[in-house]
Amino acid sequence: MSIRIVGPGCRLITRRSAVLWLAFVFCLPTLSYQHRPSVGVDAPERTFKRLGRFSRNNFGRVGCPARMDGPGQPTEETIAVWEKQYSPSAWSVRFPTAREVIDYHVKFVTDVSARNRETLETRLDIEYSSGDLEKVDIYGDNLPEDAPLFVYIHGGYWQMLDKETSAYPAKPLVDRGVRVMIVGYELCPSVTLEELVRQIKVAGEFVLNYATEHGVKHVSIAGHSAGGHLIASMLDEEFKNAVGEEFNLLKDVYLISGVYNVQELRYTTSVNRDNLLGITNSNARKLSPLYAKYDHLRSPDAGLRFHVYVAQHDSDVFRQMSTKMNDHLSSFGLRSDLRVLPDLDHFDIVENLSKEDHPLTKAVLDGFGKLQK
């Protein structure tokens, strides 16, 4: 049974300086995990270099918070609300400040991912396309060739994080006989969001080709935050037609605290300064899964299952998007369930994928039948 929890509202902010301050407080900490650390480079020095670049890109210009190509510019008051609603670190109750939330998350996912690379059998940097980041890592490479496959796509607002810091879900699954594939992808603004969706479809084709070639019968795929958006965007009719019968290998889709509507997000300076995502009036709805059609995913045996997860301490807008996405999928006759996980936020809802007793980990294992005695 679904749990629905209504979180606190947000305070209205009316001055532009407050908008910039929100962007600084809630989004500056993400700099520390924008790219995989390089050997021999001092971490504080690297962070300060990114701080300088971030400041030049995001605070060097004052004026209209976002330059868009059409009428209907929201008011500053409305944009200020969106700045907070789309700043997940502002909603956690684990730490006194947003900075501490991000710092903990970065250290946690980095350390656990590194430990998994050291202790598990891996095959790394397998190319699925020509981009520098268009590669996957496989964990549990010593498992039987036809072992079930779990695929994970990281978040980071399409412009941060990488596969190297996103292997934290691997160990509990590999220990139960499930091979894990972590997908890397190009980041904005080196590509637009529209181009990134196209690239993820290529990654999806690679995944299902891999499963076919290795005799895998069950593929599950999960995406967190921006990763949830990418999966929901990938599963269009064009993709299904391109992969053909291989699509039937995909059994479970886990959408975790995802972004399913980019129409408000496009105006936020903290995420989309100077429209670095490339969202326009002509593609905003196309890039929003809440407006996509999914009737092509229906099948007589209802083989594909959707599982929409969100945290109690996600923001109002993230919880609303998850509720609407679950309802949207169900409206096409698809099997979809919604779970609001209590006492968790946007970050520890996936940090805890490193634990076998996490409700989400247990759900994934149960989907593979690995909890059956």
Long-range contacts (C-beta under 8 A, 24 or more apart in sequence): 2-337, 2-338, 2-339, 2-340, 3-339, 3-340, 3-341, 3-342, 4-323, 4-340, 5-312, 5-319, 5-340, 5-342, 6-316, 6-319, 7-91, 7-312, 7-313, 7-314, 7-315, 7-316, 7-319, 9-316, 10-81, 10-84, 10-85, 10-315, 10-316, 11-84, 12-77, 12-80, 12-81, 13-77, 13-80, 13-81, 13-83, 13-84, 14-76, 14-77, 14-80, 15-76, 16-62, 16-65, 16-76, 18-80, 19-65, 19-76, 19-79, 19-80, 19-83, 19-269, 20-59, 20-269, 22-80, 22-83, 22-84, 22-87, 22-90, 22-270, 23-58, 23-59, 23-83, 23-87, 23-268, 23-269, 23-270, 24-59, 25-90, 25-97, 25-98, 25-99, 26-83, 26-84, 26-87, 26-89, 26-90, 26-98, 26-270, 27-87, 27-270, 27-271, 28-54, 28-99, 29-89, 29-98, 29-99, 29-101, 29-102, 29-103, 29-106, 30-102, 30-156, 30-157, 30-160, 32-102, 32-103, 32-106, 33-102, 33-105, 33-106, 33-109, 33-110, 33-156, 33-160, 33-161, 33-165, 34-156, 34-159, 34-160, 34-161, 35-162, 36-162, 36-164, 36-165, 37-110, 57-273, 57-274, 58-269, 58-270, 58-273, 61-274, 65-267, 65-268, 65-269, 66-266, 66-267, 66-268, 66-269, 66-272, 66-273, 66-274, 66-275, 67-274, 67-275, 68-266, 68-267, 68-275, 68-280, 68-281, 69-280, 69-281, 70-280, 70-281, 73-267, 74-267, 79-267, 79-268, 79-269, 82-264, 82-265, 82-267, 82-268, 82-317, 83-268, 83-269, 83-270, 84-315, 85-264, 85-315, 85-316, 85-317, 85-318, 86-264, 86-265, 86-268, 86-270, 86-271, 86-315, 86-317, 87-270, 87-315, 88-225, 88-257, 88-314, 88-315, 88-318, 88-345, 88-346, 88-347, 89-346, 89-347, 90-315, 91-313, 91-314, 91-315, 91-345, 91-346, 92-313, 92-345, 92-346, 92-347, 92-348, 93-313, 93-345, 94-345, 94-348, 101-345, 101-347, 102-347, 104-347, 105-347, 105-348, 105-351, 106-165, 108-168, 108-351, 109-165, 109-166, 109-168, 109-351, 110-165, 112-167, 112-168, 112-354, 113-164, 113-165, 113-166, 113-167, 113-168, 113-170, 116-167, 116-168, 116-170, 116-171, 117-167, 119-171, 120-170, 120-171, 120-174, 128-202, 128-203, 128-206, 129-199, 129-202, 129-203, 129-206, 131-185, 131-186, 131-199, 132-186, 133-162, 133-163, 133-184, 133-185, 133-186, 133-187, 134-184, 134-185, 134-186, 134-199, 134-202, 134-203, 135-163, 135-184, 136-163, 136-181, 136-182, 136-183, 136-184, 136-203, 136-206, 136-207, 137-163, 137-164, 137-167, 137-181, 137-182, 137-184, 138-179, 138-180, 138-181, 139-167, 139-170, 139-171, 139-174, 139-179, 139-180, 139-181, 139-182, 140-170, 140-173, 140-174, 140-178, 140-179, 140-180, 141-179, 143-174, 143-177, 143-178, 143-179, 144-177, 145-214, 145-215, 146-214, 146-215, 146-216, 146-217, 147-177, 147-178, 147-179, 147-216, 148-177, 148-178, 148-179, 148-216, 148-217, 148-218, 148-219, 148-220, 148-368, 148-370, 149-178, 149-179, 149-180, 149-181, 149-207, 149-210, 149-211, 149-216, 149-218, 149-219, 149-220, 150-178, 150-179, 150-180, 150-181, 150-219, 150-220, 150-221, 150-222, 150-364, 150-368, 151-180, 151-181, 151-182, 151-183, 151-207, 151-219, 151-220, 151-221, 151-222, 152-180, 152-181, 152-182, 152-183, 152-221, 152-222, 152-223, 152-224, 152-227, 153-183, 153-185, 153-200, 153-221, 153-222, 153-223, 153-224, 153-227, 153-228, 153-230, 153-231, 154-182, 154-183, 154-223, 154-224, 154-226, 154-227, 155-223, 155-224, 155-225, 155-226, 155-227, 155-228, 155-257, 155-350, 156-187, 156-225, 156-226, 157-225, 157-226, 157-259, 157-271, 158-187, 158-188, 158-193, 158-196, 158-226, 158-229, 158-230, 158-277, 159-187, 159-188, 159-189, 159-276, 159-277, 160-187, 168-350, 168-351, 168-353, 168-354, 169-222, 169-350, 169-353, 169-354, 169-361, 171-354, 172-353, 172-354, 172-355, 172-356, 172-361, 172-365, 173-361, 173-364, 173-365, 175-356, 176-356, 176-365, 176-368, 176-370, 177-370, 178-364, 178-365, 178-368, 178-370, 179-216, 181-207, 181-210, 183-207, 185-230, 188-276, 188-277, 188-278, 189-276, 189-277, 189-278, 192-277, 192-278, 193-262, 193-277, 193-278, 193-279, 193-287, 194-278, 194-283, 194-286, 194-287, 195-278, 196-230, 197-230, 197-233, 197-234, 197-287, 200-230, 200-231, 200-233, 200-234, 201-234, 201-238, 201-239, 201-242, 204-234, 204-239, 204-243, 205-239, 205-242, 205-243, 208-243, 208-246, 208-247, 208-249, 208-250, 209-246, 211-246, 211-249, 212-246, 212-249, 216-249, 217-249, 218-249, 218-251, 218-368, 219-249, 219-250, 219-251, 220-250, 220-251, 220-252, 220-253, 220-254, 220-364, 220-367, 220-368, 221-250, 221-252, 221-253, 221-254, 222-253, 222-254, 222-255, 222-256, 222-364, 223-254, 223-255, 223-256, 223-258, 224-256, 224-257, 224-258, 224-349, 224-350, 225-256, 225-257, 225-258, 225-259, 225-346, 226-258, 226-259, 227-256, 227-258, 228-255, 228-256, 228-257, 228-258, 228-259, 228-260, 229-258, 229-259, 229-260, 229-262, 229-289, 231-255, 231-258, 232-258, 232-260, 232-289, 232-292, 232-325, 233-287, 233-289, 233-292, 235-294, 235-297, 236-292, 236-293, 236-296, 237-293, 237-296, 240-296, 240-297, 248-299, 248-303, 250-304, 251-303, 251-304, 251-305, 251-367, 252-304, 252-305, 252-307, 252-364, 252-367, 253-304, 253-305, 253-306, 253-307, 254-307, 254-309, 254-360, 254-363, 254-364, 255-306, 255-307, 255-308, 255-309, 255-322, 255-325, 256-309, 256-310, 256-349, 256-350, 256-360, 257-309, 257-310, 257-311, 257-314, 257-318, 257-322, 257-346, 257-349, 257-350, 258-289, 258-308, 258-321, 258-322, 258-325, 259-318, 259-321, 260-288, 260-289, 260-290, 260-321, 260-322, 260-324, 260-325, 260-328, 261-288, 261-289, 261-290, 261-291, 261-321, 261-324, 262-287, 262-288, 263-288, 264-317, 289-325, 289-328, 290-321, 290-324, 290-325, 290-328, 293-332, 294-328, 294-329, 294-332, 294-334, 295-332, 295-333, 297-332, 297-334, 298-332, 298-333, 298-334, 302-334, 302-335, 304-334, 304-335, 305-335, 305-336, 305-367, 306-334, 306-335, 306-336, 306-337, 307-336, 307-337, 307-339, 307-363, 307-367, 308-336, 308-337, 308-338, 308-339, 309-338, 309-339, 309-340, 309-341, 309-349, 309-360, 310-338, 310-339, 310-340, 310-341, 310-349, 311-340, 311-341, 311-344, 311-345, 311-346, 311-348, 311-349, 312-340, 312-341, 312-342, 312-343, 312-344, 312-345, 313-343, 313-344, 313-345, 313-346, 314-345, 314-346, 314-349, 315-346, 318-346, 339-363
